[in-house]
Amino acid sequence: MKRYIYLISPQKIRGVRFYKELNNVLKTNKVKYFQLRLKKISTLNLIKISRKVKKITKKNNVKFLINDKPFVAKKIGADGCHIGQKDMNFISARKILGKNKIIGLTCHNSKKLALKAKKYGANYVAFGSFFKSSTKKTAFRANLQILRWAKKKINMPSVAIGGVSNSNYKKILSNGADFIACSNYVWNNKKLDPVSAINKFK
C-alpha cells in the first residue's frame, strides 16, 4: 500500500494524550511523513517534544521532519526538516544537515521557486494553499495546474497543502500530487477523533 499522507502536528501539543493519539494515527500505516510544526515554543521545549515524537515515528516507520529548525533536526537525529520561504535558506540548512537528510521547501504557487528548489537539490516541494486553511493565514492560493506542471517538468515529489480533507484529497492526487498534507482535519476535527479522521483517507 502506498502511503501518501504528510501529517503535520497540531499547533500546540497538550501533554501525554497527544503522544498516544500520534502513535494510534501512525499505526494505521497511512502516513509517510510527520512534520513537527511548533512556532511558538522555546528551542529547549522543542527538543524535548522532538525526542518523544522521534521514538513514535521510528517505531511506526514514518519519516520525521522538523519545521524550519535544521539544527534541532540534526541534534535529535530527525530524518530532516521543512523550510519555508521566510526561514533559513536552503544552502545553510543543507550544510547543517548534510547531504543524506531530507529537506523540503515551501513553493506556494510558484514555478520559479519550484525550479530553484530542484536546482538546489531539495528532496520535495510543497505547494499550497489549495483550499481555505484554518491552520495558517492563507497569503498564497495555489491552483491544481501547478501540480500537473510539476509532475511533467520537475520530476520530484510534490506535497499539496492547505485545507485538505477527505472531501477534496482525491482531486489533488488525481492532478499529480504525490502527497497530501493535513493537520487540522486530523487534530481538530469536531466530528471525528484523529484515527477516524485519518481513516477517511482511503
MARLUMDO-904447 format. One line per 4 residues: number of its first residue (from 0); for each residue x, y, z of N, C-alpha, C, O. Coordinates in nm, 3 decimals. Layout:
N
NUM	X,Y,Z,X,Y,Z,X,Y,Z,X,Y,Z; ... $
END
This chain:
202
0	0.083,-0.121,0.000,0.000,0.000,0.000,0.086,0.126,0.000,0.174,0.142,0.085; 0.060,0.213,-0.095,0.138,0.337,-0.100,0.085,0.434,0.006,-0.036,0.459,0.016; 0.177,0.487,0.084,0.136,0.584,0.185,0.155,0.725,0.129,0.265,0.761,0.088; 0.050,0.803,0.127,0.061,0.934,0.062,0.023,1.049,0.156,0.004,1.162,0.110 $
4	0.013,1.023,0.286,-0.023,1.133,0.377,0.102,1.191,0.442,0.189,1.120,0.494; 0.106,1.323,0.438,0.213,1.400,0.501,0.143,1.472,0.616,0.075,1.573,0.595; 0.159,1.420,0.735,0.084,1.472,0.850,0.164,1.580,0.922,0.283,1.564,0.949; 0.096,1.690,0.953,0.161,1.800,1.025,0.100,1.806,1.166,-0.020,1.785,1.184 $
8	0.184,1.833,1.263,0.138,1.833,1.403,0.034,1.942,1.429,0.023,2.038,1.351; -0.041,1.928,1.538,-0.124,2.043,1.579,-0.032,2.158,1.621,0.087,2.138,1.642; -0.088,2.278,1.632,-0.003,2.394,1.666,0.042,2.395,1.811,0.144,2.454,1.846; -0.037,2.326,1.896,0.001,2.314,2.038,-0.007,2.167,2.074,-0.098,2.096,2.033 $
12	0.090,2.124,2.153,0.088,1.985,2.195,0.050,1.980,2.342,0.118,2.034,2.428; -0.062,1.911,2.367,-0.114,1.910,2.504,-0.089,1.775,2.570,-0.168,1.682,2.559; 0.024,1.769,2.638,0.051,1.655,2.725,0.049,1.516,2.664,0.058,1.498,2.543; 0.037,1.419,2.752,0.053,1.277,2.722,-0.046,1.229,2.615,-0.013,1.144,2.533 $
16	-0.166,1.285,2.618,-0.271,1.239,2.527,-0.226,1.249,2.380,-0.255,1.161,2.299; -0.155,1.357,2.349,-0.110,1.375,2.211,-0.022,1.259,2.165,-0.039,1.209,2.054; 0.071,1.217,2.248,0.165,1.112,2.208,0.092,0.980,2.183,0.126,0.904,2.092; -0.010,0.954,2.264,-0.092,0.834,2.245,-0.166,0.842,2.112,-0.167,0.747,2.033 $
20	-0.227,0.959,2.089,-0.303,0.977,1.964,-0.212,0.966,1.843,-0.248,0.904,1.742; -0.093,1.026,1.852,0.001,1.021,1.741,0.037,0.875,1.710,0.038,0.834,1.594; 0.065,0.800,1.813,0.101,0.659,1.793,-0.014,0.583,1.725,0.008,0.504,1.633; -0.137,0.609,1.770,-0.253,0.540,1.711,-0.275,0.580,1.566,-0.312,0.497,1.482 $
24	-0.253,0.708,1.536,-0.269,0.756,1.399,-0.163,0.693,1.308,-0.193,0.649,1.197; -0.039,0.689,1.356,0.069,0.634,1.273,0.056,0.482,1.257,0.102,0.425,1.158; -0.006,0.420,1.354,-0.028,0.274,1.346,-0.119,0.235,1.230,-0.120,0.119,1.188; -0.197,0.330,1.177,-0.287,0.299,1.066,-0.209,0.270,0.938,-0.263,0.218,0.840 $
28	-0.080,0.306,0.940,0.007,0.280,0.825,-0.030,0.362,0.701,-0.005,0.321,0.588; -0.090,0.479,0.724,-0.128,0.564,0.611,-0.034,0.684,0.596,-0.039,0.754,0.495; 0.050,0.708,0.696,0.132,0.830,0.697,0.275,0.798,0.657,0.336,0.704,0.708; 0.327,0.878,0.565,0.465,0.859,0.519,0.560,0.955,0.594,0.670,0.917,0.635 $
32	0.514,1.081,0.609,0.595,1.183,0.677,0.516,1.244,0.791,0.395,1.262,0.783; 0.587,1.275,0.899,0.525,1.354,1.006,0.612,1.477,1.030,0.732,1.465,1.059; 0.550,1.594,1.019,0.625,1.718,1.042,0.581,1.781,1.175,0.463,1.805,1.198; 0.680,1.808,1.259,0.653,1.878,1.385,0.665,2.028,1.359,0.774,2.079,1.332 $
36	0.550,2.096,1.369,0.548,2.239,1.338,0.497,2.315,1.459,0.376,2.331,1.477; 0.591,2.361,1.543,0.554,2.435,1.664,0.627,2.568,1.660,0.747,2.575,1.686; 0.553,2.673,1.629,0.618,2.801,1.605,0.647,2.878,1.734,0.743,2.954,1.742; 0.562,2.855,1.834,0.571,2.947,1.949,0.625,2.881,2.075,0.572,2.904,2.184 $
40	0.729,2.801,2.062,0.784,2.743,2.184,0.937,2.759,2.186,1.000,2.785,2.083; 0.994,2.744,2.303,1.139,2.759,2.315,1.210,2.641,2.250,1.153,2.533,2.234; 1.334,2.664,2.212,1.414,2.558,2.148,1.426,2.439,2.242,1.422,2.324,2.199; 1.443,2.467,2.369,1.458,2.360,2.469,1.335,2.269,2.472,1.346,2.146,2.473 $
44	1.219,2.332,2.473,1.093,2.257,2.470,1.077,2.178,2.342,1.031,2.064,2.342; 1.115,2.243,2.232,1.105,2.178,2.100,1.191,2.051,2.098,1.148,1.948,2.045; 1.309,2.060,2.154,1.399,1.943,2.157,1.336,1.831,2.241,1.340,1.714,2.204; 1.279,1.870,2.354,1.217,1.772,2.444,1.102,1.698,2.374,1.093,1.575,2.379 $
48	1.015,1.775,2.310,0.900,1.717,2.239,0.948,1.632,2.121,0.898,1.523,2.096; 1.048,1.686,2.048,1.100,1.615,1.930,1.153,1.476,1.966,1.134,1.380,1.891; 1.220,1.467,2.079,1.276,1.337,2.119,1.166,1.235,2.143,1.179,1.118,2.107; 1.056,1.280,2.205,0.943,1.189,2.230,0.879,1.147,2.099,0.846,1.030,2.077 $
52	0.860,1.247,2.010,0.796,1.219,1.881,0.881,1.123,1.799,0.829,1.034,1.733; 1.012,1.143,1.804,1.102,1.059,1.724,1.086,0.910,1.757,1.089,0.825,1.668; 1.070,0.880,1.885,1.052,0.739,1.925,0.927,0.680,1.859,0.926,0.565,1.815; 0.820,0.761,1.854,0.692,0.714,1.798,0.702,0.698,1.646,0.653,0.600,1.591 $
56	0.764,0.796,1.580,0.774,0.787,1.433,0.863,0.669,1.394,0.835,0.597,1.298; 0.970,0.651,1.469,1.064,0.542,1.438,0.995,0.406,1.449,1.008,0.319,1.363; 0.922,0.390,1.558,0.852,0.265,1.584,0.753,0.232,1.472,0.731,0.116,1.438; 0.693,0.339,1.414,0.591,0.319,1.311,0.644,0.336,1.169,0.568,0.341,1.072 $
60	0.778,0.347,1.158,0.841,0.356,1.027,0.792,0.476,0.944,0.763,0.465,0.825; 0.783,0.591,1.012,0.740,0.716,0.947,0.857,0.813,0.950,0.928,0.823,1.050; 0.877,0.883,0.839,0.986,0.982,0.834,0.950,1.104,0.918,0.838,1.156,0.909; 1.045,1.149,1.001,1.019,1.259,1.094,1.093,1.385,1.052,1.216,1.387,1.043 $
64	1.016,1.491,1.025,1.074,1.619,0.983,1.040,1.728,1.084,0.932,1.727,1.145; 1.132,1.821,1.101,1.107,1.933,1.191,1.095,2.060,1.109,1.174,2.085,1.018; 0.996,2.140,1.142,0.972,2.262,1.066,1.077,2.369,1.099,1.096,2.405,1.215; 1.143,2.416,0.998,1.231,2.534,0.996,1.344,2.542,1.098,1.402,2.649,1.116 $
68	1.379,2.431,1.165,1.492,2.437,1.259,1.589,2.322,1.231,1.590,2.223,1.304; 1.670,2.336,1.125,1.761,2.226,1.090,1.856,2.186,1.201,1.895,2.069,1.212; 1.894,2.283,1.284,1.990,2.249,1.392,1.924,2.159,1.497,1.990,2.075,1.557; 1.792,2.177,1.518,1.720,2.086,1.611,1.708,1.947,1.546,1.727,1.845,1.611 $
72	1.677,1.947,1.416,1.666,1.820,1.342,1.798,1.742,1.353,1.798,1.620,1.373; 1.909,1.814,1.341,2.040,1.747,1.349,2.066,1.695,1.490,2.112,1.583,1.510; 2.036,1.781,1.588,2.064,1.746,1.727,1.991,1.619,1.771,2.048,1.535,1.841; 1.865,1.606,1.729,1.789,1.490,1.778,1.792,1.372,1.680,1.738,1.265,1.708 $
76	1.857,1.393,1.565,1.866,1.284,1.467,1.737,1.259,1.392,1.703,1.144,1.363; 1.662,1.367,1.362,1.540,1.352,1.281,1.579,1.316,1.138,1.697,1.319,1.103; 1.480,1.281,1.056,1.509,1.245,0.916,1.535,1.368,0.829,1.587,1.356,0.718; 1.498,1.485,0.880,1.522,1.605,0.801,1.439,1.722,0.850,1.389,1.722,0.962 $
80	1.426,1.823,0.763,1.347,1.940,0.804,1.271,1.997,0.685,1.300,1.967,0.569; 1.174,2.080,0.717,1.098,2.150,0.614,1.124,2.299,0.631,1.116,2.351,0.742; 1.155,2.367,0.522,1.177,2.511,0.536,1.086,2.592,0.446,1.061,2.558,0.330; 1.037,2.701,0.503,0.951,2.794,0.430,1.037,2.900,0.364,1.159,2.904,0.383 $
84	0.973,2.986,0.287,1.049,3.090,0.217,1.105,3.196,0.312,1.198,3.268,0.277; 1.048,3.205,0.432,1.097,3.307,0.526,1.189,3.246,0.631,1.239,3.317,0.718; 1.213,3.117,0.622,1.300,3.051,0.720,1.446,3.057,0.671,1.478,3.129,0.577; 1.530,2.982,0.737,1.670,2.975,0.697,1.682,2.934,0.549,1.600,2.857,0.499 $
88	1.785,2.987,0.479,1.794,2.949,0.337,1.840,2.804,0.320,1.900,2.743,0.410; 1.810,2.753,0.204,1.830,2.609,0.178,1.977,2.568,0.192,2.008,2.464,0.250; 2.067,2.648,0.139,2.210,2.611,0.139,2.263,2.598,0.282,2.337,2.505,0.313; 2.224,2.692,0.368,2.267,2.684,0.510,2.208,2.560,0.576,2.275,2.491,0.653 $
92	2.080,2.533,0.546,2.014,2.415,0.606,2.085,2.287,0.562,2.106,2.196,0.643; 2.121,2.280,0.435,2.190,2.161,0.383,2.327,2.145,0.450,2.369,2.033,0.479; 2.395,2.257,0.473,2.526,2.250,0.541,2.511,2.191,0.681,2.592,2.109,0.724; 2.406,2.233,0.751,2.383,2.184,0.888,2.348,2.035,0.886,2.400,1.957,0.966 $
96	2.260,1.998,0.795,2.206,1.861,0.799,2.288,1.758,0.721,2.279,1.638,0.748; 2.368,1.805,0.626,2.444,1.709,0.545,2.359,1.657,0.430,2.238,1.680,0.424; 2.423,1.586,0.339,2.355,1.555,0.212,2.255,1.439,0.219,2.176,1.421,0.127; 2.258,1.362,0.327,2.169,1.246,0.330,2.034,1.270,0.397,1.948,1.181,0.400 $
100	2.015,1.389,0.451,1.888,1.416,0.519,1.787,1.478,0.422,1.824,1.536,0.320; 1.660,1.464,0.457,1.551,1.517,0.374,1.534,1.667,0.402,1.525,1.708,0.518; 1.530,1.747,0.296,1.490,1.888,0.314,1.384,1.920,0.210,1.404,1.905,0.090; 1.269,1.965,0.261,1.160,2.004,0.172,1.142,2.153,0.176,1.174,2.218,0.275 $
104	1.090,2.208,0.067,1.077,2.354,0.055,0.935,2.395,0.019,0.872,2.335,-0.068; 0.886,2.498,0.086,0.758,2.559,0.050,0.775,2.640,-0.077,0.865,2.723,-0.087; 0.689,2.615,-0.175,0.699,2.690,-0.302,0.569,2.764,-0.337,0.555,2.815,-0.449; 0.474,2.770,-0.244,0.347,2.842,-0.264,0.279,2.797,-0.395,0.236,2.683,-0.409 $
108	0.272,2.892,-0.491,0.212,2.856,-0.621,0.309,2.898,-0.731,0.269,2.940,-0.839; 0.439,2.885,-0.700,0.541,2.946,-0.786,0.628,2.842,-0.859,0.696,2.761,-0.797; 0.623,2.849,-0.991,0.707,2.760,-1.072,0.854,2.798,-1.052,0.942,2.713,-1.048; 0.877,2.928,-1.040,1.014,2.978,-1.024,1.078,2.921,-0.895,1.192,2.876,-0.895 $
112	1.001,2.926,-0.786,1.053,2.872,-0.659,1.074,2.721,-0.667,1.169,2.668,-0.609; 0.986,2.653,-0.738,0.999,2.507,-0.752,1.123,2.472,-0.833,1.195,2.378,-0.799; 1.148,2.546,-0.939,1.268,2.520,-1.022,1.395,2.547,-0.943,1.496,2.477,-0.957; 1.389,2.650,-0.859,1.503,2.684,-0.774,1.528,2.571,-0.673,1.642,2.532,-0.648 $
116	1.419,2.519,-0.616,1.430,2.408,-0.518,1.494,2.286,-0.584,1.577,2.218,-0.523; 1.455,2.261,-0.706,1.510,2.148,-0.783,1.660,2.167,-0.803,1.740,2.075,-0.786; 1.696,2.290,-0.841,1.837,2.322,-0.868,1.923,2.305,-0.742,2.035,2.255,-0.749; 1.869,2.347,-0.628,1.943,2.334,-0.501,1.956,2.189,-0.456,2.047,2.155,-0.380 $
120	1.864,2.105,-0.504,1.868,1.965,-0.460,1.775,1.936,-0.344,1.805,1.851,-0.260; 1.661,2.007,-0.338,1.561,1.977,-0.235,1.507,1.836,-0.259,1.512,1.785,-0.371; 1.456,1.774,-0.154,1.404,1.637,-0.168,1.257,1.633,-0.208,1.209,1.535,-0.265; 1.186,1.741,-0.178,1.048,1.754,-0.225,1.009,1.901,-0.224,1.074,1.983,-0.160 $
124	0.902,1.933,-0.296,0.848,2.070,-0.294,0.706,2.064,-0.239,0.633,1.967,-0.260; 0.667,2.170,-0.169,0.530,2.177,-0.116,0.459,2.296,-0.178,0.508,2.409,-0.174; 0.342,2.271,-0.235,0.261,2.377,-0.295,0.135,2.399,-0.212,0.083,2.305,-0.152; 0.087,2.522,-0.210,-0.038,2.550,-0.140,-0.048,2.698,-0.103,0.048,2.773,-0.119 $
128	-0.159,2.739,-0.055,-0.269,2.660,-0.003,-0.375,2.633,-0.112,-0.415,2.724,-0.185; -0.418,2.508,-0.121,-0.516,2.474,-0.224,-0.658,2.508,-0.184,-0.740,2.547,-0.267; -0.686,2.494,-0.056,-0.820,2.525,-0.006,-0.806,2.616,0.115,-0.695,2.639,0.164; -0.915,2.666,0.163,-0.911,2.754,0.280,-0.861,2.673,0.399,-0.913,2.566,0.430 $
132	-0.760,2.726,0.465,-0.699,2.651,0.575,-0.717,2.728,0.706,-0.704,2.850,0.709; -0.748,2.656,0.812,-0.759,2.726,0.941,-0.631,2.710,1.023,-0.621,2.764,1.133; -0.534,2.637,0.969,-0.407,2.622,1.042,-0.322,2.747,1.024,-0.247,2.786,1.113; -0.335,2.807,0.909,-0.243,2.913,0.871,-0.320,3.019,0.795,-0.407,2.987,0.713 $
136	-0.289,3.147,0.820,-0.350,3.251,0.739,-0.298,3.235,0.597,-0.178,3.228,0.574; -0.391,3.231,0.502,-0.351,3.197,0.366,-0.317,3.320,0.284,-0.404,3.390,0.233; -0.187,3.345,0.272,-0.143,3.458,0.189,-0.134,3.413,0.044,-0.148,3.494,-0.048; -0.109,3.283,0.024,-0.090,3.232,-0.113,-0.195,3.126,-0.143,-0.217,3.035,-0.064 $
140	-0.260,3.139,-0.257,-0.350,3.034,-0.301,-0.285,2.962,-0.419,-0.223,3.026,-0.505; -0.298,2.833,-0.422,-0.237,2.755,-0.531,-0.348,2.694,-0.616,-0.458,2.669,-0.567; -0.317,2.670,-0.742,-0.418,2.602,-0.825,-0.366,2.465,-0.869,-0.246,2.438,-0.866; -0.460,2.380,-0.908,-0.426,2.241,-0.940,-0.331,2.230,-1.059,-0.258,2.132,-1.074 $
144	-0.334,2.331,-1.143,-0.248,2.330,-1.263,-0.100,2.318,-1.225,-0.022,2.255,-1.297; -0.061,2.378,-1.112,0.082,2.374,-1.074,0.125,2.231,-1.041,0.241,2.195,-1.059; 0.033,2.150,-0.993,0.066,2.009,-0.964,0.091,1.933,-1.094,0.183,1.851,-1.103; 0.008,1.961,-1.193,0.026,1.894,-1.323,0.157,1.937,-1.387,0.230,1.856,-1.445 $
148	0.186,2.067,-1.376,0.312,2.122,-1.430,0.432,2.055,-1.360,0.527,2.013,-1.426; 0.426,2.047,-1.227,0.539,1.991,-1.150,0.565,1.845,-1.189,0.680,1.803,-1.200; 0.458,1.771,-1.208,0.469,1.630,-1.246,0.549,1.615,-1.377,0.633,1.527,-1.391; 0.519,1.704,-1.471,0.584,1.697,-1.602,0.724,1.755,-1.601,0.817,1.698,-1.658 $
152	0.738,1.870,-1.535,0.860,1.949,-1.554,0.970,1.928,-1.452,1.088,1.936,-1.487; 0.934,1.901,-1.328,1.046,1.895,-1.231,1.073,1.755,-1.177,1.176,1.730,-1.115; 0.979,1.665,-1.201,1.005,1.526,-1.168,1.068,1.506,-1.030,1.171,1.440,-1.016; 1.005,1.564,-0.928,1.045,1.538,-0.790,0.917,1.533,-0.706,0.815,1.589,-0.747 $
156	0.919,1.468,-0.590,0.796,1.455,-0.512,0.734,1.591,-0.477,0.804,1.685,-0.440; 0.601,1.599,-0.489,0.533,1.722,-0.451,0.428,1.694,-0.344,0.361,1.590,-0.343; 0.418,1.790,-0.252,0.323,1.781,-0.141,0.222,1.893,-0.160,0.260,2.008,-0.182; 0.093,1.861,-0.150,-0.012,1.964,-0.160,-0.064,1.993,-0.020,-0.095,1.902,0.057 $
160	-0.072,2.122,0.011,-0.104,2.162,0.148,-0.215,2.266,0.151,-0.234,2.341,0.055; -0.288,2.270,0.261,-0.385,2.377,0.280,-0.529,2.334,0.267,-0.581,2.321,0.156; -0.593,2.312,0.381,-0.736,2.281,0.382,-0.772,2.146,0.323,-0.885,2.127,0.278; -0.677,2.053,0.323,-0.704,1.922,0.263,-0.790,1.837,0.358,-0.762,1.828,0.477 $
164	-0.895,1.776,0.302,-0.982,1.691,0.384,-1.025,1.570,0.303,-0.984,1.554,0.188; -1.107,1.484,0.362,-1.149,1.363,0.290,-1.239,1.396,0.171,-1.260,1.312,0.084; -1.293,1.518,0.168,-1.383,1.550,0.056,-1.310,1.608,-0.066,-1.369,1.617,-0.174; -1.184,1.647,-0.050,-1.115,1.708,-0.165,-0.980,1.645,-0.200,-0.919,1.683,-0.299 $
168	-0.933,1.549,-0.121,-0.797,1.498,-0.143,-0.781,1.421,-0.275,-0.674,1.422,-0.334; -0.888,1.355,-0.319,-0.876,1.274,-0.442,-0.847,1.363,-0.563,-0.772,1.325,-0.653; -0.908,1.480,-0.561,-0.887,1.577,-0.668,-0.738,1.616,-0.676,-0.682,1.632,-0.784; -0.677,1.631,-0.559,-0.536,1.671,-0.553,-0.446,1.558,-0.603,-0.354,1.582,-0.681 $
172	-0.473,1.437,-0.558,-0.391,1.324,-0.602,-0.408,1.299,-0.752,-0.312,1.265,-0.821; -0.531,1.315,-0.802,-0.552,1.286,-0.944,-0.491,1.393,-1.035,-0.476,1.373,-1.155; -0.456,1.509,-0.976,-0.389,1.614,-1.054,-0.237,1.609,-1.042,-0.167,1.698,-1.092; -0.186,1.505,-0.976,-0.041,1.485,-0.982,0.037,1.502,-0.853,0.158,1.483,-0.853 $
176	-0.030,1.538,-0.741,0.045,1.548,-0.615,0.087,1.408,-0.570,0.013,1.311,-0.588; 0.204,1.399,-0.511,0.248,1.269,-0.458,0.200,1.250,-0.315,0.175,1.137,-0.271; 0.188,1.362,-0.242,0.148,1.355,-0.101,0.046,1.464,-0.071,0.049,1.572,-0.129; -0.044,1.433,0.022,-0.137,1.535,0.069,-0.098,1.568,0.213,-0.079,1.479,0.295 $
180	-0.087,1.696,0.241,-0.053,1.737,0.378,-0.181,1.771,0.452,-0.267,1.844,0.400; -0.194,1.719,0.573,-0.311,1.761,0.652,-0.271,1.777,0.797,-0.176,1.715,0.846; -0.346,1.863,0.865,-0.319,1.888,1.006,-0.452,1.902,1.079,-0.493,1.815,1.156; -0.520,2.015,1.052,-0.644,2.045,1.120,-0.752,1.939,1.105,-0.824,1.909,1.200 $
184	-0.762,1.884,0.985,-0.867,1.785,0.960,-0.850,1.664,1.053,-0.947,1.600,1.092; -0.725,1.635,1.087,-0.698,1.520,1.174,-0.706,1.560,1.322,-0.771,1.491,1.401; -0.639,1.668,1.359,-0.624,1.700,1.502,-0.740,1.780,1.560,-0.770,1.769,1.679; -0.805,1.861,1.477,-0.910,1.949,1.532,-1.045,1.923,1.468,-1.124,2.015,1.447 $
188	-1.070,1.799,1.437,-1.194,1.764,1.370,-1.306,1.757,1.474,-1.297,1.682,1.571; -1.411,1.836,1.453,-1.518,1.841,1.555,-1.603,1.713,1.557,-1.669,1.683,1.656; -1.600,1.639,1.447,-1.687,1.521,1.439,-1.613,1.389,1.459,-1.672,1.288,1.497; -1.482,1.392,1.433,-1.409,1.265,1.434,-1.284,1.273,1.521,-1.220,1.378,1.531 $
192	-1.251,1.161,1.585,-1.123,1.157,1.657,-1.011,1.140,1.553,-1.040,1.105,1.439; -0.884,1.166,1.589,-0.776,1.163,1.490,-0.767,1.033,1.408,-0.742,1.038,1.288; -0.786,0.917,1.472,-0.775,0.790,1.398,-0.889,0.776,1.297,-0.866,0.736,1.182; -1.011,0.809,1.339,-1.125,0.801,1.245,-1.105,0.898,1.130,-1.140,0.868,1.016 $
196	-1.049,1.016,1.160,-1.027,1.117,1.055,-0.926,1.066,0.953,-0.949,1.077,0.833; -0.815,1.010,0.999,-0.712,0.963,0.906,-0.764,0.844,0.825,-0.724,0.824,0.710; -0.852,0.766,0.885,-0.908,0.651,0.813,-1.007,0.689,0.703,-1.045,0.605,0.622; -1.048,0.815,0.702,-1.136,0.862,0.594,-1.059,0.875,0.462,-1.118,0.878,0.354 $
200	-0.926,0.882,0.472,-0.844,0.886,0.351,-0.823,0.741,0.308,-0.756,0.663,0.377; -0.880,0.706,0.196,-0.876,0.564,0.156,-0.749,0.536,0.074,-0.727,0.423,0.031 $
END
